[in-house]
Amino acid sequence: MMTQSRPEEGRAPPLRARGAFFGWLDIVLLAAALVVCGYFVWRTNVQLHYRWNWSVIWPWVARFEDKEGFVAGPILVGLAVTLRLAVWGILLATMIGVVMGFARTSRRLFFRLVASGYVMLIRNIPPLVFVFVFVFFITSQVLPALGVSERVKAWSPATQWVVEALFGPVARLENFLVGLICLAVFTGAYVTEIVRAGLQSVPRAQIEAGESLGLSAFDVRRYVVFPQALKNVVPALSNQFIQMIKDSSLVSLVSVQELAFMAQDIQTSTRRVFEVLLFVGALYFIICWSLSLLFARLEHRNQS
């Protein structure tokens, strides 16, 4: 006699099929968003008597000239600076965060106090205040004394080309480095907490097992703790990279010519405020949303 199979107890109910994207709540929210957008367009056309003119945007994006060919406009130039700031900024912030994260979990009180003071100071200061204080009172006094731009100009043309490809024009290199260091120090405080949480997520039994094998404290952190913590912090670091792209707009206040800075110049020149801001906002959204999908796919592949 065959017995009817019964579902296992405690098993979670099956999730909705992956292809079923829209439910009734999704449709309601999408309709509400469309209504808000329609109201915004109606408000600008009727109440503000604003006449949309998107054609003025495209020459600032890119243009084609007979002699030079394809020429990138200020928007693409600013976008390239933004991406450079984000990539180098997250790398430098990660190095700061790893050092401070290990210091936050150190057995020595001095290291814990230094790392805790750094995190508490940065995370409890408004970003705008931090940018101005850091740039005008700290970085602006150090980098000009080092003469970075003059040193780079003395290098070979091939080396200068590499520097420009990685960091932008040599003439504005110091300005770029100011914004880069500012963003890295600011973001490093948040990366520190990510690294600390990753280190503390490693089970104590793993550490004790490494110590029982005769490994030193440094080797335990190097071979046992760090590899496991790295896997735990990668998703959070990916989100922090996306946040870095958006936070890069802060350094436009100190004349770093990234995307937000270029948008301010363009809207002043063209007097087309809505078109410029909406176009630049759409660029930020497309980049951040694409990276979110990419990182989510990579995270799902690593877990499977």
VENGIKA-V674827 format. One record per pair of residues at least 6 apart in sequence whose C-alpha atoms are under 8 Angstrom apart, sorted by the first residue. I is the first residue (numbers start at 1). GAP is how many residues later the second one is. D is the distance in whole Angstrom. If there is no record, write none. Layout:
I,GAP,D + I,GAP,D
This chain:
44,6,5 + 44,7,8 + 45,6,6 + 52,223,7 + 53,219,8 + 53,222,7 + 54,221,6 + 56,214,8 + 57,218,7 + 57,219,7 + 59,14,7 + 60,13,5 + 60,14,6 + 60,15,6 + 60,206,8 + 61,11,6 + 61,12,5 + 61,13,6 + 61,14,5 + 61,15,6 + 62,8,7 + 62,9,6 + 62,10,4 + 62,11,4 + 62,12,8 + 62,13,8 + 62,14,7 + 63,7,6 + 63,8,5 + 63,9,7 + 63,10,7 + 64,6,5 + 64,7,6 + 65,6,7 + 74,188,6 + 75,184,6 + 75,187,6 + 75,188,7 + 76,183,8 + 77,181,8 + 77,182,8 + 78,179,6 + 78,180,4 + 78,181,4 + 78,182,8 + 78,183,8 + 78,184,6 + 79,179,6 + 79,180,5 + 80,178,8 + 81,86,8 + 81,87,7 + 81,176,7 + 81,177,5 + 81,178,7 + 82,163,7 + 82,166,6 + 82,167,8 + 82,176,5 + 82,177,6 + 83,162,7 + 84,82,7 + 84,83,7 + 85,91,8 + 85,94,8 + 85,95,6 + 85,160,8 + 85,163,7 + 86,155,7 + 86,158,5 + 86,159,5 + 86,162,7 + 87,154,8 + 88,92,7 + 89,91,6 + 89,92,7 + 89,94,6 + 89,95,5 + 89,155,7 + 90,94,7 + 90,97,8 + 90,150,8 + 90,151,6 + 90,154,7 + 92,92,6 + 92,96,8 + 93,90,8 + 93,91,4 + 93,92,6 + 93,93,8 + 93,94,6 + 93,95,4 + 93,98,7 + 94,94,6 + 94,97,6 + 94,98,8 + 95,93,8 + 96,88,8 + 96,89,8 + 96,92,6 + 96,95,8 + 96,96,7 + 97,91,5 + 97,92,7 + 97,93,8 + 97,94,5 + 97,95,4 + 97,96,8 + 97,97,8 + 97,98,7 + 98,93,8 + 98,94,6 + 98,97,6 + 99,93,8 + 100,15,5 + 100,92,6 + 101,14,7 + 101,90,8 + 101,91,5 + 101,92,7 + 101,93,8 + 101,94,5 + 101,95,5 + 101,98,8 + 102,93,8 + 102,94,7 + 102,97,8 + 103,8,5 + 103,9,5 + 103,11,8 + 103,12,6 + 104,7,7 + 104,8,5 + 104,9,8 + 104,11,5 + 104,12,6 + 104,92,7 + 105,7,7 + 105,91,7 + 105,94,8 + 105,95,8 + 106,6,6 + 118,71,7 + 119,70,5 + 119,71,7 + 119,73,7 + 119,74,8 + 122,8,8 + 122,64,6 + 122,67,6 + 123,66,7 + 123,67,8 + 127,59,8 + 127,123,8 + 128,122,7 + 130,56,8 + 131,51,7 + 131,119,7 + 131,120,7 + 131,123,8 + 132,122,7 + 134,48,7 + 135,43,7 + 135,44,8 + 135,47,7 + 135,119,8 + 139,39,6 + 140,38,7 + 143,31,7 + 143,35,8 + 144,30,8 + 148,25,8 + 148,26,7 + 149,21,6 + 149,22,7 + 149,23,8 + 149,24,6 + 149,25,6 + 152,8,7 + 152,18,7 + 153,7,7 + 153,17,7 + 160,10,7 + 163,6,8 + 163,7,7 + 164,6,6 + 167,6,7 + 167,9,7 + 168,8,8 + 175,80,8 + 175,81,6 + 176,80,6 + 179,72,6 + 179,75,8 + 179,77,7 + 183,61,8 + 183,64,8 + 183,65,7 + 183,68,8 + 187,57,7 + 191,46,7 + 191,49,8 + 194,39,6 + 194,42,7 + 194,43,8 + 195,34,8 + 195,38,6 + 198,31,5 + 198,32,7 + 198,34,6 + 198,35,6 + 199,26,6 + 199,27,7 + 199,30,5 + 201,28,7 + 201,31,8 + 202,23,6 + 202,26,7 + 202,27,6 + 206,18,7 + 206,19,8 + 207,13,7 + 207,17,7 + 207,18,7 + 210,10,6 + 210,14,7 + 211,6,8 + 211,9,7 + 235,60,7 + 235,64,7 + 238,57,7 + 239,53,8 + 242,46,6 + 242,49,7 + 242,50,8 + 245,39,8 + 245,43,8 + 246,38,7 + 248,10,8 + 249,9,7 + 249,10,7 + 249,11,5 + 249,12,7 + 252,6,6 + 252,8,6 + 252,9,5 + 253,8,8 + 255,6,7 + 259,21,8 + 260,20,8 + 263,13,6 + 263,14,7 + 263,17,7 + 266,10,7 + 267,6,5 + 267,9,6 + 267,10,8
